[in-house]
Amino acid sequence: MECQIKNICCIGAGYVGGPTMAVIAQKCPHIQVNVVDINRERIRNWNEKDLERLPIYEPGLKKIIEECRGENLHFSNEVEKNIETADMIFISVNTPTKKKGIGAGQASDLKWIEASARKIAEYANGKTIVVEKSTLPVKTAEVIKNILEFSNVDQTKYKTQSKSFTVLSNPEFLSEGTAIKDLENPDRVLIGGDNEESIKALVNIYLNWVDETKILTTDLWSSELSKLTANAFLAQRISSINSISALCESTGADINDVATAIGADKRIGSHFLQSGPGFGGSCFKKDILNLIYICNHYGLNHVSSYWIQVLEINNWQKKRISNIVVNKLFGTISGKKIAVLGFAFKANTNDTRESAAIDICKDLIEEGANLNIYDPKVSLSQIENDLFTLKTNNQINYPIESTVTICKLIIEAIKDSDAIIVLTEWEEFKHLNWEEISSLMRKPSWLFDTRSICDLKKAKSYGINVWRVGMDNEKN
C-alpha cells in the first residue's frame, strides 16, 4: 500500500529548512507543512506581518511566504506537538564544526542531529519517515537509526499504535542567492535509502513539480557522501581560479579572459570560475574539513592533504588581498578610512557565515584602519556580531567600536575615505557614480575591486587609482 504523506514537520527553520519547506508547501497544497525551531526569535521573525523582516533574504521567498503562510505552511516552537502528527520529518538543523574534543576543528558536531533524533523517537507516532536534510558525515544515518530503534522510550502512553521508522537522505544542493530557483528547478533531487515504500513517498512529493528524470535514488551512504563531495568540488574550483588570479597579476594576463577561455571547454564549463576574495558560506569550509577528517579516519592521508590545500589557498587569497590594500596605501593604513562595500559572503543573501569580508576586515582593523561598512541586506546587528567576536577573542587590543562604522547608505560609507574595497558582488555596486564618489574621497584615492564588477575605466577617468583581482594593475 502506497504511503500517503499528509503532514510534514521540519526541525530547523534556518537557511535550508525555511526556503525548502516554503517551496514544498507552495507546490503541494494538499500537504500541511510545519517548520519548528527552538529559537523563538527566529520563529517570531518567520511569522512577522512585515515580510521585509523575514530572517532570511532570498529572491522569491517573500512571495511564497505571503501565499502559503497560515494556509498550509506554519512556523512555530511547538516541536513535540508537530512531531507527533507528522508522517514525514525533515531534520534540517545546524551541524557546525566541532570546537573541542575528538576531531575538533574538522569533524561535524552532531549534537543537534542527535537531539532531534531523540525527540522524534520519543514523540513520533505510527510509521514515520525521517529525512536527513542537513549536510552530514557519511554513516550519520546509522546513528539516527540506532537512536530511533533503541531509544529507551516509555511506550505505555502510546496505546493505539506502535512506532516504526525509516531513514532517508535527501541532501540540499542550494546556492544562496538563487535558492528558490534551485528548489523550483533543481539540477537533480538526490534521495538515498533502503526502504522502497519510503523512497517512493518522498519521490511523490517532488513529482508535484520536478521531472522524474531529475530524481536520483541511491543507497544512504552514497547520498551522504555526494553532498560533501559536491561542495568540495565547487570550493576546489574557486581556489583553483583564485590561485591563477595571482599568476595573472604577475604575468600580465587577465583572469576574466582566462576564465572565459577555459570555461568554453565543455569538459570544464563556466560555473564557479569567477575569481574573488575567497569562498564563504556555511557549507564549503565545514564540508571540506569534514571530508578531511573522514579521510584521515580511514588512513587516506594523501587525500586529506589534497583537500587541505583547497582551504589553504582560500585563506591565502583573503590575506593576499588585505596585504595588497596596505601596500598600495603607502605601506600603512593606520588612521585611514576605508569604505567596505559588501559584507555578505555573496550577493542576494543576508548570510555572512564564513564571509571573506569578515577576515579581510579583521586584517584591516588590526592594521589600524577605520572601516565604514555598507551592505544592502546584512543587518547592523549581524555585522556587529561578526566583528565583535574579534574583541571577545582578544585578537585586537583596542576598542573595535572606535574603528568600525556601519553605514545605511553607500555615500555615507564613502565620504572622506582613502579607499573603497568591494567585497560582495551586489548589483548596485556595478553602477556607482564615480564622478560623485571621486569628489567625496580623500586624494590620492583607491578602488580595490575584488569581484571584477566595477567600471574601472570610468573610476580612473575621475582620478581614482584602481586595482582589480586577476589583472596586471601596473599595466592598466
C-alpha positions as CSV (number, residue, x, y, z in Angstrom):
1,M,0.0,0.0,0.0
2,E,1.4,3.4,-1.1
3,C,2.3,5.7,1.8
4,Q,0.3,9.0,1.6
5,I,2.0,12.0,3.2
6,K,-0.4,14.5,4.7
7,N,1.7,16.2,7.4
8,I,5.3,17.2,7.2
9,C,7.4,18.5,10.1
10,C,10.8,20.2,9.5
11,I,13.0,20.5,12.5
12,G,15.1,23.6,11.9
13,A,14.0,27.0,10.4
14,G,17.3,28.1,9.0
15,Y,18.6,28.8,5.5
16,V,17.8,25.3,4.3
17,G,14.6,24.4,6.3
18,G,12.7,27.6,5.8
19,P,13.0,28.0,2.0
20,T,12.8,24.3,1.3
21,M,9.6,23.8,3.2
22,A,8.2,27.0,1.7
23,V,8.6,25.6,-1.8
24,I,7.2,22.2,-0.8
25,A,4.1,23.9,0.7
26,Q,3.6,26.0,-2.4
27,K,3.9,23.0,-4.8
28,C,2.0,20.6,-2.5
29,P,-1.1,22.5,-1.3
30,H,-2.6,19.1,-0.1
31,I,0.2,18.7,2.5
32,Q,0.4,20.6,5.8
33,V,3.9,21.7,6.4
34,N,5.1,22.7,9.9
35,V,8.5,24.2,10.4
36,V,9.7,24.1,14.0
37,D,12.7,25.5,15.8
38,I,13.6,26.1,19.5
39,N,14.9,29.6,18.5
40,R,11.9,31.8,19.5
41,E,13.2,34.9,17.8
42,R,13.7,33.1,14.5
43,I,10.2,31.8,14.6
44,R,8.8,35.2,15.5
45,N,10.6,36.6,12.5
46,W,9.2,34.0,10.2
47,N,5.7,35.0,11.4
48,E,6.3,38.7,11.0
49,K,3.5,40.6,9.2
50,D,6.2,42.8,7.7
51,L,7.7,40.4,5.2
52,E,10.8,42.6,4.9
53,R,11.7,41.3,8.3
54,L,11.9,37.6,7.5
55,P,15.0,36.1,9.0
56,I,16.3,35.1,5.6
57,Y,16.6,37.1,2.4
58,E,16.2,35.1,-0.8
59,P,14.8,36.5,-4.1
60,G,11.3,35.0,-4.5
61,L,10.9,33.7,-0.9
62,K,8.8,36.6,0.3
63,K,6.1,35.9,-2.3
64,I,5.8,32.3,-1.4
65,I,5.6,33.1,2.3
66,E,2.9,35.6,1.6
67,E,1.0,33.0,-0.4
68,C,1.3,29.9,1.8
69,R,1.9,31.0,5.4
70,G,-1.2,30.4,7.5
71,E,-2.7,28.1,4.8
72,N,-0.5,25.0,4.7
73,L,2.8,26.5,5.8
74,H,3.3,27.1,9.6
75,F,6.2,28.2,11.7
76,S,6.2,27.5,15.5
77,N,8.2,26.5,18.5
78,E,5.9,23.5,19.1
79,V,8.4,20.8,18.3
80,E,6.9,17.9,20.2
81,K,3.3,18.6,19.0
82,N,4.3,18.7,15.3
83,I,6.5,15.6,15.6
84,E,3.5,13.7,17.0
85,T,1.3,14.5,14.0
86,A,3.9,14.2,11.2
87,D,4.0,11.4,8.6
88,M,7.4,12.7,7.4
89,I,10.0,14.6,9.4
90,F,12.9,16.5,7.9
91,I,15.9,17.1,10.0
92,S,17.4,20.4,8.9
93,V,19.5,21.6,11.9
94,N,22.9,23.1,12.2
95,T,26.0,20.8,12.0
96,P,28.9,23.1,12.9
97,T,32.5,22.0,13.0
98,K,33.5,20.7,16.5
99,K,35.4,23.2,18.6
100,K,36.7,20.8,21.1
101,G,37.1,17.1,21.8
102,I,37.8,14.3,19.3
103,G,38.0,15.7,15.8
104,A,38.0,19.3,17.0
105,G,38.5,21.7,14.0
106,Q,37.4,19.2,11.4
107,A,34.6,16.8,12.4
108,S,31.0,17.9,12.4
109,D,29.3,18.4,15.7
110,L,26.2,16.2,15.6
111,K,24.6,17.2,18.9
112,W,21.6,18.8,17.3
113,I,21.1,15.8,15.0
114,E,21.2,13.5,18.0
115,A,18.8,15.8,20.0
116,S,16.4,15.8,17.0
117,A,16.5,12.1,16.7
118,R,15.8,11.6,20.4
119,K,12.8,14.0,20.2
120,I,11.5,12.0,17.2
121,A,12.0,8.7,19.0
122,E,10.0,10.0,22.0
123,Y,7.2,11.8,20.3
124,A,6.5,10.3,16.9
125,N,3.5,8.1,16.3
126,G,3.0,5.2,14.0
127,K,5.0,4.9,10.8
128,T,7.3,7.9,10.4
129,I,9.8,8.7,7.6
130,V,12.8,10.6,8.8
131,V,14.7,12.6,6.2
132,E,18.2,13.9,6.6
133,K,18.3,17.4,5.1
134,S,21.3,18.7,7.0
135,T,24.7,18.2,5.4
136,L,26.1,15.2,7.3
137,P,29.1,12.9,7.6
138,V,28.9,9.6,5.9
139,K,27.2,7.0,8.1
140,T,25.2,9.5,10.1
141,A,22.0,7.8,9.1
142,E,23.3,4.8,11.0
143,V,23.4,6.9,14.2
144,I,19.9,8.2,13.6
145,K,18.6,4.7,13.0
146,N,20.2,3.4,16.2
147,I,18.7,6.2,18.3
148,L,15.2,5.7,16.7
149,E,15.2,2.0,17.1
150,F,16.8,1.6,20.5
151,S,16.0,4.7,22.5
152,N,14.6,3.8,25.9
153,V,11.2,5.3,25.5
154,D,8.2,4.8,27.7
155,Q,5.7,3.2,25.3
156,T,2.8,2.9,27.7
157,K,1.3,6.3,26.6
158,Y,1.1,5.2,23.0
159,K,-1.7,2.7,23.4
160,T,-3.3,2.7,20.0
161,Q,-0.3,2.4,17.7
162,S,3.2,1.2,17.6
163,K,6.2,3.1,16.3
164,S,8.3,2.3,13.3
165,F,10.9,4.5,11.5
166,T,12.7,4.6,8.1
167,V,15.6,7.0,7.4
168,L,16.3,8.7,4.1
169,S,19.0,11.0,3.0
170,N,17.8,14.0,0.8
171,P,20.7,16.5,0.8
172,E,20.1,20.0,-0.4
173,F,22.1,21.4,-3.3
174,L,21.1,25.0,-2.9
175,S,23.1,28.1,-3.8
176,E,22.3,31.0,-1.5
177,G,21.0,33.9,-3.6
178,T,19.3,31.5,-6.0
179,A,17.9,29.1,-3.5
180,I,14.2,29.4,-4.6
181,K,15.1,29.0,-8.3
182,D,17.3,26.0,-7.3
183,L,14.4,24.4,-5.4
184,E,11.8,25.2,-8.1
185,N,14.0,23.9,-11.0
186,P,16.8,21.7,-9.5
187,D,19.6,20.1,-11.4
188,R,18.8,16.9,-9.5
189,V,17.0,15.7,-6.5
190,L,19.0,13.0,-4.7
191,I,17.3,10.5,-2.4
192,G,19.2,7.8,-0.5
193,G,17.6,5.0,1.4
194,D,16.9,1.3,1.6
195,N,13.1,1.3,2.0
196,E,11.3,1.4,-1.3
197,E,8.0,2.5,0.1
198,S,9.5,5.4,2.0
199,I,11.6,6.4,-1.0
200,K,8.5,6.4,-3.2
201,A,6.7,8.6,-0.7
202,L,9.4,11.3,-0.9
203,V,9.7,10.9,-4.7
204,N,5.9,11.5,-5.0
205,I,6.3,14.8,-3.2
206,Y,8.9,16.1,-5.6
207,L,7.0,14.8,-8.6
208,N,4.5,17.6,-8.0
209,W,6.9,19.9,-9.7
210,V,10.2,18.1,-10.6
211,D,10.6,15.9,-13.7
212,E,11.1,12.3,-12.8
213,T,14.3,12.1,-14.9
214,K,15.9,14.6,-12.4
215,I,15.2,12.4,-9.3
216,L,18.1,10.1,-8.5
217,T,17.9,7.3,-5.9
218,T,20.9,5.7,-4.3
219,D,21.9,4.0,-1.1
220,L,22.2,6.1,2.1
221,W,25.9,6.3,2.2
222,S,26.4,7.4,-1.4
223,S,23.8,10.1,-0.9
224,E,25.5,11.5,2.2
225,L,28.9,11.5,0.5
226,S,27.6,13.1,-2.7
227,K,26.7,16.2,-0.8
228,L,30.1,16.6,0.8
229,T,31.9,15.9,-2.5
230,A,29.7,18.3,-4.4
231,N,30.7,21.2,-2.1
232,A,34.3,20.2,-2.0
233,F,34.5,20.2,-5.8
234,L,32.8,23.6,-6.1
235,A,35.2,25.1,-3.4
236,Q,38.1,23.5,-5.3
237,R,37.2,25.4,-8.5
238,I,37.1,28.7,-6.6
239,S,40.5,28.1,-5.0
240,S,41.9,27.0,-8.4
241,I,40.8,30.1,-10.2
242,N,41.9,32.3,-7.3
243,S,45.4,30.8,-7.4
244,I,45.6,31.6,-11.1
245,S,44.4,35.2,-10.5
246,A,47.6,35.8,-8.6
247,L,49.6,34.4,-11.5
248,C,47.7,36.7,-13.9
249,E,48.6,39.7,-11.9
250,S,52.3,38.8,-12.1
251,T,52.4,37.9,-15.8
252,G,50.1,40.5,-17.4
253,A,47.3,38.0,-18.2
254,D,43.7,38.8,-17.3
255,I,41.8,36.3,-15.1
256,N,38.5,37.1,-16.8
257,D,39.9,36.3,-20.2
258,V,41.5,33.1,-18.9
259,A,38.2,32.0,-17.2
260,T,36.2,32.6,-20.3
261,A,38.7,30.6,-22.4
262,I,38.8,27.6,-20.1
263,G,35.1,27.8,-19.3
264,A,34.3,27.4,-23.0
265,D,35.6,23.9,-22.8
266,K,32.5,21.7,-22.3
267,R,34.5,19.4,-20.1
268,I,35.2,22.2,-17.7
269,G,32.2,24.6,-18.0
270,S,32.0,28.2,-16.9
271,H,30.4,27.9,-13.5
272,F,32.4,28.8,-10.3
273,L,35.3,30.3,-12.3
274,Q,34.8,33.9,-11.1
275,S,37.9,35.0,-9.2
276,G,37.2,36.8,-5.9
277,P,38.3,37.3,-2.3
278,G,37.7,33.7,-1.4
279,F,34.7,31.4,-0.9
280,G,32.5,31.7,2.2
281,G,29.1,30.5,3.3
282,S,28.1,27.8,5.8
283,C,29.0,24.7,3.9
284,F,32.2,24.8,1.8
285,K,34.8,25.1,4.6
286,K,32.8,23.0,7.0
287,D,32.2,20.2,4.5
288,I,35.9,20.1,3.3
289,L,37.0,19.9,7.0
290,N,34.6,17.0,7.5
291,L,35.9,15.3,4.3
292,I,39.5,15.8,5.6
293,Y,38.5,14.2,8.9
294,I,36.8,11.2,7.3
295,C,39.9,10.7,5.0
296,N,42.2,10.8,8.0
297,H,40.0,8.4,9.9
298,Y,40.3,5.8,7.1
299,G,44.0,6.4,6.7
300,L,43.8,8.3,3.4
301,N,46.3,10.9,4.4
302,H,47.3,11.8,0.9
303,V,43.7,12.5,0.0
304,S,43.2,14.7,3.1
305,S,46.4,16.6,2.3
306,Y,44.9,17.4,-1.1
307,W,41.7,18.9,0.3
308,I,43.7,20.8,3.0
309,Q,45.4,22.7,0.2
310,V,42.0,23.9,-1.1
311,L,41.4,25.6,2.2
312,E,44.9,27.0,2.5
313,I,44.6,28.7,-0.9
314,N,41.3,30.2,0.2
315,N,42.9,31.6,3.4
316,W,45.9,32.8,1.4
317,Q,43.7,34.7,-1.1
318,K,42.0,36.7,1.7
319,K,45.3,37.5,3.4
320,R,46.8,38.4,0.0
321,I,44.1,41.0,-0.7
322,S,44.5,42.5,2.8
323,N,48.2,42.9,2.2
324,I,47.7,44.5,-1.2
325,V,45.4,47.2,0.3
326,V,48.1,48.0,2.9
327,N,50.9,48.1,0.3
328,K,49.0,50.3,-2.2
329,L,48.2,52.8,0.6
330,F,51.9,53.5,1.1
331,G,52.5,50.6,3.5
332,T,50.3,51.8,6.3
333,I,46.5,52.2,6.8
334,S,46.7,53.3,10.4
335,G,44.1,56.0,10.9
336,K,43.0,55.9,7.3
337,K,39.3,55.5,6.4
338,I,38.4,52.6,4.1
339,A,34.9,52.1,2.7
340,V,33.9,48.4,2.7
341,L,31.1,47.7,0.2
342,G,29.5,44.3,0.8
343,F,29.7,42.1,3.9
344,A,27.5,39.1,2.9
345,F,29.6,36.1,1.6
346,K,27.9,36.6,-1.8
347,A,25.2,38.7,-3.5
348,N,21.4,38.2,-3.0
349,T,21.7,36.8,0.5
350,N,22.0,38.2,4.0
351,D,24.2,35.3,5.2
352,T,27.6,36.3,6.5
353,R,28.8,32.9,7.7
354,E,32.5,32.4,6.8
355,S,32.3,35.5,4.6
356,A,35.7,36.6,3.2
357,A,34.7,40.1,4.3
358,I,35.0,39.2,8.0
359,D,38.6,38.1,7.7
360,I,39.6,40.9,5.4
361,C,38.0,43.5,7.7
362,K,39.8,41.8,10.7
363,D,43.1,42.2,8.9
364,L,42.4,45.9,8.1
365,I,41.3,46.6,11.6
366,E,44.5,45.1,13.0
367,E,46.5,47.4,10.7
368,G,44.7,50.3,12.4
369,A,42.2,51.3,9.7
370,N,38.9,52.9,10.3
371,L,36.2,51.0,8.4
372,N,32.9,52.2,7.1
373,I,30.9,49.1,6.2
374,Y,27.8,49.1,3.9
375,D,25.7,46.1,2.8
376,P,22.2,46.4,1.4
377,K,20.8,43.3,3.2
378,V,23.0,42.4,6.1
379,S,21.7,43.9,9.4
380,L,23.6,46.2,11.6
381,S,23.4,43.6,14.5
382,Q,24.8,40.8,12.3
383,I,27.8,42.8,11.2
384,E,28.4,43.8,14.9
385,N,28.1,40.2,16.0
386,D,30.6,39.0,13.4
387,L,33.1,41.7,14.2
388,F,32.7,41.9,17.9
389,T,33.9,38.4,18.2
390,L,37.3,39.8,17.4
391,K,37.2,41.7,20.7
392,T,35.9,38.8,22.8
393,N,38.6,36.5,21.3
394,N,41.3,39.1,22.3
395,Q,42.5,39.2,18.8
396,I,42.8,43.0,18.9
397,N,43.9,45.2,21.7
398,Y,41.9,48.3,21.2
399,P,38.1,49.0,21.2
400,I,36.5,47.9,18.0
401,E,33.8,50.4,18.4
402,S,36.2,53.2,17.6
403,T,37.3,51.6,14.3
404,V,34.1,50.4,12.7
405,T,31.1,52.3,11.5
406,I,28.1,50.5,10.0
407,C,26.5,52.7,7.3
408,K,23.0,52.8,5.8
409,L,24.0,54.5,2.6
410,I,26.8,54.0,0.1
411,I,27.6,57.7,0.1
412,E,27.8,57.7,3.9
413,A,30.4,54.9,3.7
414,I,32.5,56.5,1.0
415,K,32.6,60.1,2.4
416,D,36.2,61.2,3.3
417,S,37.5,57.7,2.6
418,D,41.0,56.9,1.3
419,A,39.9,53.7,-0.4
420,I,37.0,51.6,-1.4
421,I,37.1,47.8,-1.3
422,V,34.3,45.9,-3.0
423,L,33.9,42.5,-1.3
424,T,30.4,41.4,-2.4
425,E,29.1,41.4,-6.0
426,W,25.8,43.3,-5.3
427,E,24.2,44.6,-8.4
428,E,24.2,48.2,-7.2
429,F,28.0,48.2,-6.9
430,K,28.2,47.8,-10.7
431,H,26.5,51.2,-11.3
432,L,28.3,53.5,-8.9
433,N,28.5,57.2,-9.7
434,W,32.3,57.6,-9.9
435,E,32.1,61.4,-10.6
436,E,30.3,61.9,-7.3
437,I,32.4,59.4,-5.5
438,S,35.7,60.9,-6.5
439,S,34.6,64.3,-5.2
440,L,33.9,62.7,-1.8
441,M,37.1,60.8,-1.3
442,R,40.4,61.9,0.0
443,K,43.2,62.1,-2.5
444,P,45.0,60.0,-3.6
445,S,42.1,57.7,-3.6
446,W,41.9,53.9,-4.4
447,L,39.3,51.4,-5.6
448,F,40.0,47.7,-4.8
449,D,37.6,45.6,-6.9
450,T,37.8,42.0,-5.6
451,R,34.8,41.0,-7.6
452,S,35.6,42.4,-11.1
453,I,32.3,44.2,-11.3
454,C,33.2,47.9,-11.3
455,D,33.7,50.2,-14.3
456,L,37.4,50.7,-13.8
457,K,37.9,53.0,-16.8
458,K,35.3,55.4,-15.5
459,A,36.7,55.3,-12.0
460,K,40.2,56.1,-13.4
461,S,38.8,58.9,-15.6
462,Y,37.9,60.7,-12.3
463,G,41.4,60.3,-10.8
464,I,40.8,57.2,-8.7
465,N,43.6,54.6,-8.6
466,V,42.3,51.1,-9.3
467,W,43.2,47.6,-8.5
468,R,41.3,44.5,-9.7
469,V,41.8,40.9,-8.8
470,G,43.5,38.9,-11.5
471,M,44.7,41.8,-13.6
472,D,48.2,43.4,-14.2
473,N,47.3,46.5,-12.3
474,E,50.6,48.2,-13.1
475,K,49.9,48.0,-16.8
476,N,46.3,49.1,-16.7
